[in-house]
């Protein structure tokens, strides 16, 4: 299976492509309000799309907080395309793009692995494999039942 990674500029909405991907991932994106926020963000943030043929199968949105730092805002990949290296390729394309623009530090937030959520343990393993290191747990950043772990990775 051959897929390409495309950068979609902010303002060039790809919400119609992101929404179906998120809906295919209820174990990660089962909270409707959050899902809608991610869909809207895909129209305002730089978005990396993984496209297979004419179908978007994955995406990654990135938020630039400061010139030297950025955050992976959201990542989704259709279950049929998991474990094929597409997530890694989207992440690598994003990191190269950010590093070329002077970003030195990248962060991502996910659920604390101590919660033992099966889906998010996979997410945590992915980010560790991509070179991220745990930085801090924020027990109440989202909700008390949903503890946030921030991971960071130097790009330069």
N, C-alpha and C positions, 0 to 999 in steps of 0.2 A: 504494500500500500504506500503510495507516494503522497505526501502532503507538503504544502508550502506554507511559510510563515509570512504574513503581510503586516505591515504597520499601518494602522488606520489613525489619521491625525485627529486631534481633538476637534470637536465640532462636526466631524464626518460621522454621523451616528451609525453605529452598527448594532443598535439595541434590538432590532428585529432578528439579528443573528445570535445575540447573546442570550436573549430570553429563553428560547427553546433548549439551549445547552444547560442553563441553570435548572430548568424544570425537569430535565432528565437526571438531575443529581439531588433527589430529595433528602438523602442522608446528610448532605452538606448544606443545602439551601432550602430547607423546609419552612423557614419563617418568611411568610409572604412579604411583609414590610421590608425586610432586608433584601430579599430577592429583587423587589422593585427598585430599591436604591442602587443595587449593582447594575441593573439594566439602564437606569438613567445615567450612571457614572460612565458607562461605555460610550455615551454620546458626548462626554465632556473631557475625558482623560485619554491620553495616548493608549491605544489598544492594539495588542498583537493578536491577530487571528490566525489560527491554523485552519487551512482550507484543504479539503480532499475533494478533488474534482470541482464541482460548483457548490459544495456544501461546507459551511463553517462547522468544524468539529471541536474546536477549542478556542479559548481566548485568554488573555492576560491583560489586565488594566494596571496602569502604573500612575502613581501620584507623586509629583515633584513638590516636596515641602520647602526645600531650600536649593540653591544652585549646586551644593555639594552632596545632597542626600535625596533619596527617593524611597518610596514604599510600594511594594507589590500590593495592590489594592484588592484584587480578586483574580482567581484563576479557576477556570472550569474546562473540563474535557469530557466529551461524551464517553460513557462507560465502554462502548464498543471500541474505543480508541485508547483505552488505558494500557499501560505497560508496553507501548510501542515506541517510546522515545520522543513523542510529540511534545509532552510537557517540558521535558528537558530542552528541546530545541526552542520552544517559545521562551523559556527562562534564559537560555544562552543568548538569544537574539535581543531580548530586552536588556540584559546586562551589557552586551557589547554596545548597544545604542546609547545607553545611559553613560557608560564609561567614556565613549567618544565625545560626549557633551559635558564632561567634567565631573560627573557624579563619582564620589569616592566611597560612599556608604549606602548600602541598601538594607532595608528592613522589611519584615513581613510579620503579620500577626495571625495567630491561629489558636485553636483551643489547646489549653495546657494538656500535655499527654498524661499527666497524673489523673485526669478525669476518666481515662480508659475508654474513650469513645472510639469504637472500631474504625469508623471512617476517618476520623481525625488523627488516629495513630498512623494511618497511611500517609496523610498529609505531612505530619511531622517527619516521618521517615524520608519523604521526598525532599523536603527542605534541608534536612541534615545531609542527604546524599548530594545536594547541590552546593554544599559548603557553608550553609548558614549555621550559626551557633546561638544557643539560647542566651538571651540577655536578661530578661526579667519577666516575672509573672505578675499580672495585674488582676487580682481576684474579682474586682467589681467594675472593671472598665466597661464591660458589656452588661452582664447581669451576674448576680452572685452564683447562679447555677451554671454559668457559662464562662469559666475563668480564661483570661487571655494570656497567651505566651507571646512575647516579642522575641523574634530571632533577628540577627544582624549578619551582614556579610560585607567585608571590605571589597571594593572593586578596583582600587588602585594601590 
